[in-house]
Structures are given as structure tokens and as C-alpha cells.
Amino acid sequence: QLVPVAEDTKYAPSETSMGQWVSRHFSSKDDAESLDILVETRASPTAKWAREELEFYNRLEVGDFVDAQDNAGNWYEAIVRATTGETVTVHYAGWASRWDTTVHRRPDQSEPGVSVSISPPAPLWSHTSRWRERVREGDQIEIRQVRSNYDRPKWYRGIVRKVGGDSDAFRDMTGGAALEATEPDDSGENGNKRPLLILNRTQQVLVECPSEKFDSVSTATQNDGKKDYNADPPYIRWVSLYGEEICKQGTHLKVNKASAGPTTVSYDYDERRGQPVEIMKSWNNVHGAGFIRESIRGIPPAPGACGLQNLGNSCFLNSVVQCMNHTEPLKDYFLSGKYTDEINRKNPLGSGGQVAIAYGSLLQEIWGGEFRVIAPRLLKKTIAAFAPQFNNLYQHDSHEFCSFLMDGIHEDLNRVQEKPYVEELEGFGMPDMKAAIESWKNHLLRHDSIIVDHCQGMHRSHVTCPICGRESIKFDVYSSISLPLFREKDCSSIALEVCLEKFAEGEQLDEHNAWYCPNCKKHVCALKMIALWSVPDILILHLKRFTFNHCHVSGNVIRDKIEDKVVFPIDHLDMRPYILGPIDEDAPPVYKLFGVSEHSGATANSGHYTATVRNSQDGHWYRYNDSHVGSSSGDASVTGGAYLLFYQREKNISRWAGMEKVIENEEEPDVDADGFTEVKVKTKKKKKGGGRV
């Protein structure tokens, strides 16, 4: 829409203010806001512009917020600190005053002592991003060290833990970094000046800084004096979102691409890979303890291929994280930041979002391209706070940790805010399809998250009492499938297909896993049959290498490990022969391997964990041994140490393990003209002896 000013002949342009002119030509404020371009004409090329004083460069005054360029060509948020008729002095937000610069007020000026290579100031956020308005929980920013001098500050990486509201009461910021007083302060304090707040906005954010030392007295409190977040100072404190204590990521802490090249080690395929791996140990034999374990800047061998520091027998965590890091639906979901919109703080089974935020922050670091080795302290610390079994320096089972992490992410991101009570469905006597659909619908009443979308399937469990013959059929949800391993004579390897077949075979429950029969009213060693009904986009297979047998003589538990090599396909794992439910031909259950969590040692709670992973971006394989990352191959992961297998559907995705499409295509019951639904009655069968059942 072009509106030439000179068309208004009744009011001379030089005598009409901008507000008057707009009121003259527009009937309402909404109409005025639809104006895109305002064009003013003049009588001749040498005539003075009637409203030249309204041009941006002529309106600049002390205290205006602008975008300003430095001598390196970078643009920053800034405030005007001094002006003359030809120049403007700007202070760059987040930088000390020694970097303040005087620039030309207008383009194409040439003033002695003023650099012509620096552009004049521009309207605020015309060259910089409105990143402060888009800050969300889990975002990474830069934050000044608590004890930094304002003239030479030290910057750390911080993580946003909470975003305050625009109208929230001001929170105590005791212990924050010393800031320069740059703006007039009517209160008369601080020499009649106060620290810079862009556009005078007072919104605050709670920021955690894992790298700061323990010598600060800062706390994170609300106005009533209560501690707002359960963390030790100075790791966390409230700061002004629009102040100089924080900056956008990459402002001060940049990647030094010239100083560090890719750190790679080549791991060739070797049959001996199944043997224990010798790695660096400390004096007390705790893996990763006794050494400096911090993040190391540099270029990783591939995007998302960073090593993870061992923080003291934390290789089980590193192994699982490396595999989950390349789980594409989860990776894309977290890197997009969408997870911050789905955090469930009310779920009593979750952590208030802290596990999900810590995991999302770690993925942001891994894929940020700034580090080649990362210390996953925040994730380890957060999980230890909500799962005491991991709050130590012991070795742990990677399968147990994987299950906890996925469940923790699910509960933190559960879209169901209020969980209703749901009766467990008994499927015996119902058609399997109907029982499966109803069971999944019941599941969705209490569980709905990114994990449910792509990582959960259902299996059909059929239990029979050996005493009275009572049967029970249940459709249960799973996130991983534990496959039994059976040693074969004169054979050092086991085919994965055999493990899948053994999984579907019936088993007699022992007394430690007895089933309660409602007829017999006691626990019985029932016969149990399990069949896969549906399989999710992300299929995790757990190879049950560790056995726990009870000695009848001593009563002790005897632990053992099956170290036979399980031969599993790298590509084209076809699960169709093992699925009882419907098959979605648009997204068939054919899978490709993308990660293997490996174990070397005698028991799950000892030894060492590594991972071999297919990079989700470049498609190449890498082996992860804590902080060491090396090139590898898919075949190199097929060893006696393979413990968890991570597969992804090769073609398309099928939400809810295909149940979404099944529910959509569910047949509606026949309803007659009077609104009655036809009910089909089952015909009772006759016994061979002629009796009725």
C-alpha cells in the first residue's frame, strides 16, 4: 500500500504533523496499522524534505536503544550514550564500556576520527535477533561470572531453568555479576544511574551455570524469601532477561576452529572385540575418577559425534546417551525446542521437567558444534536427584538406566495433565483386535508423549493356571524387548532370529514370578505365552546376557554372563514373522540398526560400557569409548559384547506402533433408523459329549 504524502493538498506538508496526517487519511487505528510504506514527495530534487526531522538518523537521542555495528562487522543490541550533530556514541549491550564506539549518525558521512567502515546505528532488532523474547527453558545462553569485574568480565555457559512472566514481582538477584551503571535512575542511587535494561523491561530468568565455583553466596529466592529451586549456589540465580548479565550463545564463547581438529581413532573389525577393553583407570580403580573431567572445545569428527567424559563409572550413561542421541524422532524433537512447550510440571511421577530439560540441554551441546568432548554433569546430577540408585560412583546396568531415562523423559513430557483411574482390561473372551484397541485407548488416557508416539508398542500376554485352567489375556505396553539367549552346543554364535522365536515360546513361571489365580486364590507357576502385537518406530532389543541362579545348597545368587556372539542384521531386520497384530504396509516393520550399547566384563554392574552408533546425519558408523570417538562399521558391533540393540523403522513412521491408523480405521457399529445398535451374540459351542458350555 503506497500513500503519497503530497496528494494531501488541503493541508500543507510542512504544517501538518505525522499524527495529524495519519488521522486525516485513516478512519481508525487498525487502518493506520495496515500502512506499509509512507512516501513523501518534494517539489524539486534540491528542495528540503518537510519531515526530515522524523527520519530515524535525525531522531537519535541519548538513551535510545538501537542496533549498532562494531569494527568487525558484527551487530549488537546497544544504547546511545552521547550524540552530536554528526556522530553517535553507542554502548554495546553485554560488553564493557571500553568497547564503546563513536560512529556516524547518517550514511555516507565522512567525519575526521570516525571510522567509515562501521555503519550508522539502525532500529533495534533490525539487524539483531529478538532472541530474548524467544528464550525458553533448557535454552543455552552466556552468563557473567558472579565475581567478574564489569570492565573485564568472564563468561560461562548457562542453562535457562525458568522464565519469569512479564508482570511477575521482581525477584532478589543477590550475588549477581557487577554491572555498569549506564541509565538514568530517578531514585538518586548509584550516582543517579542504574544498570542497563533494554527497553526498560524487567522480566527475569532463572539461569544455571554448572561451571562456576563454590565460593559464591548467591541464592535463587522469591520475594517471600523461599528458595525457588533446589540447587546449590552459585549454580543457579535469577538475572534480568533484558540486562547485560546474559548474552546470546556465541557472543563471547565462540568455537576456535583453527585450534582444534577432529580427534579420531580408527577401530577396525576384530573378533576379539568381545574381550574386556583396557581403559584408563584411576588409583582406586573407579573408571573416570581422579582426573579433570570438563568439556573440551574443538571440532567433533562429525555433527553430533562428541565424546562424553567419564564422571566416575558413568560409562553406562555415556553408552546409552550416545545411542539415544541418534534416535531421529527424539533428536529432532529436542533440537527443535518443541519439548519446552510440552513440559508437565504437575505430574507426580515426573521430575517437574528437570530430566527432560537436562537431556535437551545436553543434546543442544552435542549438536552445537563447539565441543569435541562434553562432560554430562547436569544430566547425571539431575537423574541422581530423582533416582537415588544412580547417586553414587558404582557401575550400573545400561538397560536399567535406559529404561529409567526413557520413562523419566516420558513422564516429564506427558501431555496428560490429569490422569484418570483406568481399570485393567481382561481380554479373555474378546476378539484380540477389540481387546488391543481398547487396551491402547486406556493407555492413552494416562500416557501421551513423544516416547509413546515412537518408542512404545504392545505385546499380548496369555497366562493359564496349571491347576484349574483359568486363563487371562492382557495387552501390555513395552519400550524394550528382553530376548532370551540359549547356548547351543558346538556353536559360538546365536542368530537373533532364534532369540525372537524363543521369546514367543511358552514358559513355565517359577516361584519368584508366580501368577495370582483368582479362581485358586493363590499364586501359581502358570504357563505364560507372549506374542508381539505391535512394534514402534524405535525398537530396542535387550539381549539377556546376565543370568541369576539360586544355589539350592547355600541359598546364594550365582551370577553368570553369556558371552556368545549374537548375529544380528545391520539392515533389513524384518519383524513381520513375529507380529501377531495388523501390519501397516505404508510403514512396514522392517528395521535398520543405528546403535549398540556394548558391555565387557563379568556382570552388568561391573566392567565397562561402550557404544557403536550410526550417525543420523552422515550415515557413518562411530565407536564411542567415553571421551574417545573413532570411526567404525556396523559389522564391528556384532560381538559377544553387544547388549542393547537400537533399531529404527526403515520406511516412514507409524505413530503409536501403528495403532493410530488402526483406531482411525476402526469400524463403527451398525445403527438402525431408530438409533439402536446391532449386538452380535456368540453361539455357544457344544462339548463332544453333547453338553453345553
C-alpha positions in Angstrom: 0.0 0.0 0.0 1.6 3.3 -1.1 0.2 6.6 0.2 1.9 9.7 -1.3 2.0 12.5 1.2 1.9 15.2 -1.4 -1.6 14.2 -2.5 -2.9 16.0 0.6 -3.4 19.4 -0.9 -5.7 20.8 1.7 -3.0 20.6 4.4 0.5 21.8 3.5 3.0 19.1 4.4 5.2 21.5 6.3 2.4 22.5 8.6 1.0 19.0 9.3 2.4 16.7 11.9 2.7 12.9 11.2 -0.1 12.2 13.7 -2.4 14.7 12.1 -1.7 13.4 8.6 -2.4 9.8 9.6 -5.7 10.9 11.4 -6.7 12.7 8.2 -6.2 9.7 5.9 -7.3 6.8 8.1 -10.6 6.3 9.8 -9.3 4.0 12.6 -6.1 2.9 14.3 -6.4 -0.5 12.7 -6.5 1.0 9.3 -3.4 3.1 10.1 -1.5 0.0 11.2 -2.1 -1.5 7.7 0.2 1.1 6.3 3.3 -0.5 4.8 5.2 2.3 3.2 4.8 6.1 3.6 6.1 8.0 0.6 6.8 11.7 0.8 7.5 13.8 -2.3 9.1 17.2 -2.7 8.8 19.9 -5.2 12.3 19.6 -6.7 15.5 17.5 -6.2 17.1 20.3 -4.2 14.0 21.1 -2.0 14.2 20.3 1.7 12.2 17.4 2.9 9.3 18.6 5.0 9.6 15.9 7.6 13.3 15.3 7.5 13.5 15.6 11.3 11.4 12.4 11.6 14.0 10.3 9.8 15.5 7.7 12.1 19.0 9.1 12.0 17.9 12.5 12.9 15.7 11.3 15.8 18.5 9.6 17.7 18.9 10.8 21.3 20.8 9.7 24.4 19.1 6.7 25.9 17.6 5.3 22.7 18.0 1.6 22.1 19.4 0.7 18.7 21.3 -1.9 16.8 25.0 -1.0 16.4 27.8 -2.4 14.4 31.4 -2.9 15.6 34.6 -2.7 13.7 34.5 -6.4 13.0 31.2 -6.0 11.2 29.1 -7.7 13.9 25.8 -6.2 15.1 24.7 -5.9 18.7 21.9 -4.5 20.8 23.1 -1.1 22.0 22.2 2.1 23.8 23.0 5.6 22.7 25.3 7.3 25.3 26.2 10.6 23.6 25.3 12.5 20.4 26.5 15.4 18.3 25.0 16.8 15.1 27.1 14.3 13.0 28.0 11.4 15.4 26.6 9.0 17.9 28.4 7.1 20.7 27.0 3.7 21.4 27.4 1.2 24.2 27.2 -2.4 23.1 24.9 -4.5 25.4 27.0 -7.2 27.1 30.3 -5.5 26.5 32.4 -3.3 28.8 32.4 0.4 28.2 36.0 0.3 26.9 34.4 -1.0 23.7 32.0 1.9 23.4 32.3 3.4 19.8 31.6 6.6 18.1 30.0 6.2 14.7 28.5 8.4 12.0 24.9 9.4 12.6 23.9 9.1 8.9 25.1 7.0 6.0 27.7 8.4 3.6 29.2 10.8 6.1 32.9 11.5 6.5 33.9 12.9 9.8 37.5 13.1 11.0 38.4 10.4 13.5 35.3 8.4 12.9 35.6 5.0 11.1 33.7 4.9 7.8 33.8 1.1 7.8 31.2 1.0 10.6 27.6 1.5 9.6 25.4 4.1 11.4 23.1 2.8 14.1 19.9 1.0 12.9 16.5 0.5 14.6 16.6 -2.0 17.5 16.3 -5.7 16.3 16.5 -4.7 12.6 20.0 -6.3 12.3 20.0 -8.4 15.6 17.5 -11.1 16.5 14.8 -10.8 19.1 16.3 -13.8 20.9 15.4 -12.6 24.4 11.7 -12.8 23.5 12.2 -16.4 22.4 14.1 -17.7 25.4 12.6 -21.0 26.7 13.5 -23.4 29.5 16.5 -25.5 28.5 18.0 -22.9 26.2 21.7 -22.2 26.5 22.9 -18.7 26.9 26.1 -16.9 28.2 26.2 -15.6 31.7 28.8 -13.4 33.5 30.8 -15.0 36.3 29.4 -13.9 39.7 32.7 -12.3 40.8 33.6 -10.7 37.5 34.7 -7.1 37.3 32.4 -5.2 34.9 35.3 -3.9 32.9 36.8 -7.3 32.3 34.1 -9.9 32.8 34.5 -13.7 32.5 31.7 -15.6 30.7 30.3 -19.0 31.3 27.8 -21.2 29.5 24.4 -21.1 31.3 21.2 -23.0 31.0 17.8 -21.4 31.4 15.9 -23.2 34.1 12.8 -21.0 34.4 11.4 -18.0 32.5 9.6 -15.4 34.7 6.4 -13.6 33.5 6.3 -10.1 32.2 4.3 -8.9 35.1 6.0 -11.0 37.9 7.1 -9.3 41.0 10.8 -8.5 41.0 12.9 -11.3 42.5 16.1 -11.0 44.5 19.2 -11.2 42.4 21.8 -11.3 45.3 25.2 -12.5 44.1 24.9 -11.4 40.5 27.8 -10.1 38.5 28.8 -6.4 38.9 27.3 -4.4 36.1 28.0 -0.9 34.8 25.5 1.9 35.7 24.5 3.3 32.3 20.9 4.6 32.5 19.5 7.5 34.5 18.0 6.5 37.8 15.3 8.8 39.3 15.8 7.2 42.7 19.1 9.0 43.2 21.0 5.9 43.9 24.2 4.6 42.2 25.2 8.1 41.2 21.9 8.7 39.6 22.4 5.8 37.2 21.3 2.2 37.1 22.3 -0.9 35.1 21.2 -1.2 31.5 17.8 -2.8 30.8 16.8 -2.9 27.2 13.6 -1.0 26.6 13.4 -0.9 30.5 11.9 -4.4 30.5 12.1 -6.1 33.9 11.4 -9.7 33.0 13.7 -12.2 34.7 15.0 -15.7 34.0 16.5 -18.3 36.3 19.8 -19.4 35.0 22.0 -22.4 36.0 25.8 -22.2 35.5 27.4 -25.6 36.0 31.0 -24.3 35.6 31.1 -21.7 38.4 32.9 -22.4 41.6 31.5 -22.9 45.1 32.8 -19.6 46.5 29.7 -17.5 45.9 26.9 -16.6 48.3 24.3 -16.2 45.6 20.9 -17.8 46.1 17.7 -18.1 44.0 14.8 -16.8 46.0 11.4 -15.4 45.6 10.1 -12.2 47.2 8.8 -14.1 50.2 12.4 -15.4 50.9 11.6 -19.0 50.0 14.1 -20.8 47.8 12.7 -21.1 44.3 14.8 -24.0 43.1 16.5 -26.9 44.8 20.1 -26.4 43.7 23.3 -25.4 45.5 24.6 -21.8 44.9 26.2 -20.4 42.8 24.9 -22.8 40.2 21.6 -21.0 39.8 20.3 -17.4 40.2 17.8 -15.0 38.9 19.0 -12.5 36.3 17.4 -9.8 34.1 16.4 -11.2 30.8 17.0 -7.8 29.1 20.1 -6.9 31.1 23.8 -7.2 30.4 24.5 -10.2 32.7 23.5 -12.5 29.9 24.2 -12.7 26.2 23.1 -14.8 23.3 25.1 -18.1 22.9 28.1 -17.4 20.7 28.6 -13.8 21.7 31.7 -14.3 23.8 32.3 -18.1 23.8 33.0 -18.9 20.2 34.4 -22.0 18.6 38.1 -21.7 17.8 38.0 -23.7 14.6 41.7 -23.1 13.9 43.0 -24.5 17.1 41.5 -28.0 17.2 40.9 -30.5 14.5 38.9 -33.7 14.7 40.1 -36.2 17.2 39.5 -39.6 15.7 40.8 -43.1 16.4 40.2 -45.9 13.9 38.6 -49.1 15.3 39.0 -52.0 12.9 36.8 -55.0 13.0 38.3 -57.6 15.3 36.8 -60.9 16.6 38.5 -60.1 19.9 36.3 -57.1 20.4 34.2 -59.2 22.7 37.0 -59.3 25.2 37.3 -56.8 28.0 38.6 -53.4 26.9 41.6 -51.9 28.7 40.9 -48.3 29.5 42.5 -45.6 31.7 41.7 -46.1 35.4 42.4 -44.0 38.5 44.3 -45.1 41.5 41.2 -46.5 43.2 40.0 -48.4 40.0 37.0 -46.2 39.6 36.6 -45.5 35.8 36.9 -41.8 35.1 37.6 -40.8 38.7 40.7 -38.8 39.8 41.1 -36.9 36.6 39.9 -33.5 35.3 36.7 -34.1 33.5 35.4 -31.0 31.8 34.1 -30.2 28.3 36.8 -29.7 25.7 36.3 -27.3 22.8 37.1 -28.5 19.3 35.6 -29.9 16.2 34.0 -33.3 16.5 34.6 -35.9 13.8 31.0 -35.5 12.6 28.0 -33.5 13.6 26.6 -34.9 16.9 29.7 -37.2 17.3 31.1 -35.8 20.6 32.8 -37.9 23.2 31.4 -37.9 26.8 33.6 -37.6 29.8 33.5 -40.4 32.3 32.5 -38.8 35.6 33.2 -41.8 37.7 31.9 -45.2 36.4 29.4 -43.3 34.3 30.2 -45.2 31.1 26.8 -46.9 31.3 25.2 -43.4 31.0 27.5 -42.4 28.2 26.8 -45.6 26.2 23.0 -45.1 26.4 23.1 -41.4 25.6 25.3 -41.9 22.5 22.7 -44.4 21.2 19.7 -42.2 22.1 21.4 -39.1 20.7 20.9 -40.5 17.1 17.3 -41.7 17.7 16.0 -39.4 15.0 12.4 -38.7 16.2 13.7 -37.8 19.7 16.7 -35.9 18.4 14.6 -33.7 16.0 12.0 -33.1 18.7 14.5 -31.9 21.3 16.7 -29.9 19.0 13.6 -28.0 17.6 12.9 -26.9 21.2 9.3 -28.3 20.9 9.8 -30.2 24.1 9.7 -27.0 26.2 6.1 -26.5 25.2 5.1 -29.9 26.5 6.8 -30.0 29.9 4.4 -31.4 32.5 5.2 -29.8 35.9 2.2 -31.3 37.7 3.0 -35.0 37.1 3.9 -36.5 40.4 5.6 -39.4 38.6 7.9 -36.9 36.8 10.7 -34.6 37.9 8.8 -31.4 37.1 10.5 -31.3 33.7 14.1 -31.3 35.0 15.1 -34.6 33.5 13.7 -33.6 30.1 15.4 -30.2 30.3 18.7 -31.6 31.3 18.6 -34.2 28.4 17.5 -31.5 26.0 20.4 -29.2 27.1 22.9 -32.0 26.6 21.7 -32.6 23.1 22.0 -28.9 22.3 25.6 -29.1 23.4 26.3 -32.2 21.5 24.9 -30.8 18.3 26.1 -27.3 18.8 29.5 -27.9 17.1 31.5 -26.1 19.8 32.8 -29.2 21.7 34.5 -32.4 20.8 34.2 -33.8 24.3 31.4 -32.9 26.8 31.0 -33.5 30.5 27.4 -34.6 31.0 27.3 -33.3 34.6 23.9 -31.7 34.6 22.1 -34.9 33.3 24.0 -37.1 35.8 23.3 -34.8 38.7 19.6 -34.4 37.8 19.0 -38.1 37.4 20.8 -38.8 40.7 18.4 -36.3 42.4 15.3 -38.3 41.3 16.7 -41.8 41.2 18.9 -42.4 44.3 20.1 -45.7 42.9 22.3 -43.7 40.4 23.5 -41.2 43.1 26.9 -42.9 43.5 30.1 -43.9 41.7 29.1 -47.5 41.2 28.7 -49.2 37.8 25.1 -49.7 36.7 23.2 -51.8 34.1 22.8 -49.8 30.9 19.5 -51.4 30.2 18.2 -50.3 33.6 19.4 -46.8 33.0 18.0 -46.7 29.5 14.6 -47.7 30.9 14.7 -45.0 33.6 15.8 -42.3 31.2 13.1 -43.0 28.7 10.5 -43.3 31.4 11.7 -40.0 33.0 11.5 -38.2 29.7 8.0 -39.6 29.1 6.6 -38.5 32.4 8.2 -35.1 32.2 6.6 -34.6 28.7 3.4 -36.4 29.3 0.6 -34.4 27.6 -2.0 -35.8 30.0 -2.2 -33.3 32.8 -4.7 -35.2 35.0 -4.6 -39.0 34.9 -7.9 -40.7 35.4 -8.3 -44.1 37.1 -8.5 -46.8 34.5 -9.5 -50.4 35.1 -7.1 -53.1 33.7 -8.8 -54.7 30.7 -9.2 -58.5 30.7 -9.0 -59.6 27.1 -10.0 -63.3 27.5 -13.3 -63.9 25.7 -12.9 -60.8 23.5 -11.6 -60.7 19.9 -7.9 -59.8 20.0 -8.3 -56.8 17.8 -11.0 -55.3 20.0 -9.1 -56.0 23.2 -5.9 -54.5 21.7 -7.7 -51.3 20.6 -9.4 -50.9 24.0 -6.2 -51.6 25.9 -4.3 -48.9 23.8 -7.1 -46.4 24.3 -6.9 -47.0 28.0 -3.2 -46.5 27.9 -3.6 -43.1 26.1 -5.9 -41.9 28.8 -2.9 -41.8 31.1 0.1 -41.7 28.8 0.7 -39.5 25.8 4.2 -38.2 24.9 6.9 -38.3 22.3 8.0 -41.6 23.8 4.5 -43.1 23.4 4.4 -41.8 19.8 7.6 -43.5 18.6 9.1 -45.8 21.3 6.2 -47.9 22.7 4.5 -51.0 21.4 2.2 -53.7 22.8 2.5 -57.4 23.4 -0.2 -60.0 24.1 0.3 -61.9 27.3 -1.7 -65.2 27.7 -1.5 -66.9 31.1 -3.0 -70.3 32.0 -3.4 -71.7 35.5 -1.9 -75.3 35.6 -4.4 -76.3 38.4 -7.8 -75.0 37.4 -7.2 -74.0 33.8 -8.2 -70.3 34.4 -6.9 -68.2 31.5 -6.1 -64.5 31.3 -5.2 -62.3 28.3 -3.7 -58.9 28.7 -2.3 -56.4 26.2 0.7 -54.7 27.9 2.8 -51.8 26.7 6.6 -52.1 26.4 9.5 -49.8 25.5 12.1 -52.5 25.0 12.0 -56.3 24.4 14.2 -58.6 26.5 15.3 -61.6 24.4 16.5 -64.8 26.0 19.8 -66.3 24.9 20.2 -70.0 24.7 23.7 -71.6 24.3 24.0 -74.1 21.6 26.4 -76.9 21.6 29.5 -76.7 19.3 28.4 -73.2 18.2 29.9 -69.9 19.4 27.2 -67.7 18.0 23.4 -67.3 18.2 21.2 -65.9 15.5 18.9 -63.0 16.5 16.0 -64.7 14.7 16.4 -67.7 17.1 16.2 -65.3 20.1 13.0 -63.8 18.7 11.5 -67.2 18.2 12.4 -68.3 21.8 10.8 -65.1 23.1 7.4 -66.2 21.6 7.7 -69.7 23.1 5.7 -70.5 26.2 7.5 -70.7 29.6 6.6 -72.0 33.0 6.8 -69.3 35.5 8.9 -70.1 38.6 8.0 -69.4 42.2 9.7 -66.0 42.1 7.5 -64.8 39.2 4.3 -66.7 40.1 0.9 -65.5 38.8 -2.1 -65.0 41.2 -5.0 -67.1 40.0 -8.4 -65.5 41.0 -10.0 -69.0 41.0 -7.5 -70.8 43.1 -6.9 -67.6 45.1 -3.2 -68.2 45.3 0.0 -67.7 43.3 0.7 -70.5 40.9 3.5 -71.3 38.5 1.4 -70.6 35.4 2.2 -71.2 31.7 2.8 -67.9 30.0 2.8 -67.1 26.3 3.9 -63.8 25.0 3.4 -62.5 21.4 4.3 -59.2 19.9 1.1 -57.4 18.8 2.8 -54.2 17.5 6.3 -52.7 17.2 7.2 -49.0 17.5 9.3 -46.8 15.2 12.2 -47.2 17.6 12.7 -50.8 18.5 15.1 -51.5 21.4 16.2 -55.2 21.8 17.7 -56.2 25.1 19.9 -59.3 25.0 19.6 -61.1 28.3 23.3 -61.9 28.8 23.2 -61.9 32.6 21.7 -64.8 34.5 20.9 -65.0 38.2 20.6 -68.5 39.5 19.8 -69.6 43.1 22.1 -72.1 44.7 20.0 -74.7 46.5 22.8 -75.5 48.8 24.0 -72.1 50.0 20.9 -70.1 49.0 23.2 -67.5 47.4 22.6 -65.9 44.0 25.0 -67.1 41.3 25.6 -64.5 38.6 26.8 -65.5 35.2 27.2 -63.9 31.8 26.5 -65.4 28.3 29.3 -64.0 26.1 28.3 -65.8 22.9 28.1 -63.6 19.8 24.6 -62.8 18.7 24.5 -62.4 15.0 22.0 -59.6 14.2 21.3 -57.8 10.9 22.7 -54.3 10.3 19.9 -53.5 7.8 16.6 -55.1 6.9 15.6 -56.7 10.1 12.1 -58.0 9.1 9.8 -58.3 12.2 6.7 -59.3 10.2 7.0 -63.1 11.1 7.0 -62.3 14.8 4.0 -59.8 14.9 0.5 -61.0 15.8 -1.3 -57.7 15.1 -2.0 -55.9 11.8 0.8 -54.7 9.5 0.9 -51.2 8.1 2.3 -51.7 4.6 3.0 -48.0 4.2 5.4 -48.3 7.2 6.3 -52.0 7.3 8.1 -53.3 10.4 11.5 -53.6 8.7 14.3 -52.0 10.6 17.8 -50.7 10.3 20.3 -50.8 13.2 21.6 -47.4 14.4 23.1 -48.1 17.8 24.6 -50.8 20.0 25.3 -50.5 23.7 28.2 -52.8 24.4 29.4 -54.4 27.7 32.7 -56.0 28.6 33.1 -57.7 32.0 31.6 -60.3 34.2 28.4 -58.7 35.5 26.1 -55.8 34.4 27.2 -53.8 37.5 30.9 -54.1 36.7 33.2 -54.0 33.7 32.9 -51.2 31.1 30.3 -49.9 28.6 30.9 -48.5 25.1 28.7 -47.8 22.1 28.9 -48.2 18.3 26.5 -45.8 16.6 25.4 -44.9 13.1 25.4 -41.1 12.8 22.0 -39.9 11.9 23.4 -37.1 9.7 26.3 -38.5 7.7 25.3 -42.2 7.9 28.8 -43.3 9.0 29.5 -45.5 12.0 31.5 -44.3 15.0 32.6 -46.1 18.2 32.3 -44.2 21.5 34.6 -45.2 24.4 33.7 -42.4 26.8 35.6 -39.3 25.6 37.2 -41.2 22.7 35.4 -41.2 19.3 36.7 -43.3 16.4 35.4 -44.4 13.0 34.0 -47.9 12.9 31.5 -50.0 11.0 28.2 -51.7 11.6 29.7 -55.2 11.3 32.2 -54.3 14.1 29.3 -54.1 16.6 28.4 -57.8 16.1 30.3 -59.2 19.0 29.8 -61.1 22.2 29.7 -57.7 24.0 26.5 -56.4 22.2 23.9 -55.8 24.9 21.3 -53.3 23.7 20.3 -53.1 20.0 18.7 -49.8 18.8 16.7 -50.2 15.6 14.7 -47.7 13.6 11.9 -48.3 11.1 13.5 -48.1 7.6 10.5 -46.6 5.8 8.2 -43.9 7.1 6.9 -43.7 10.6 3.9 -45.3 12.2 2.7 -43.4 15.3 1.7 -45.5 18.3 3.3 -48.5 16.7 0.6 -48.5 14.0 -2.3 -48.2 16.5 -3.1 -44.7 15.3 -4.1 -45.9 11.9 -5.9 -49.0 13.4 -8.0 -46.8 15.6 -8.8 -44.4 12.7 -9.9 -47.3 10.6 -11.9 -48.9 13.4 -15.3 -50.0 12.1 -18.3 -48.1 13.6 -21.1 -50.2 14.9 -24.2 -50.6 12.8 -27.0 -48.3 13.9 -30.6 -48.7 12.6 -33.0 -45.9 11.8 -34.3 -45.8 15.3 -30.8 -45.3 16.8 -30.4 -48.9 18.1 -27.0 -50.6 17.7 -26.9 -54.2 16.5 -25.3 -56.6 19.0 -23.9 -59.8 17.7 -24.4 -62.7 20.1 -21.9 -65.5 20.2 -23.2 -69.0 19.6 -22.4 -71.4 22.4 -20.4 -74.4 21.4 -21.3 -78.0 22.3 -18.9 -80.3 24.0 -18.1 -83.6 22.3 -20.2 -85.3 24.9 -23.2 -83.3 24.0 -23.2 -81.0 27.0 -23.5 -77.2 26.8 -20.6 -74.8 27.7 
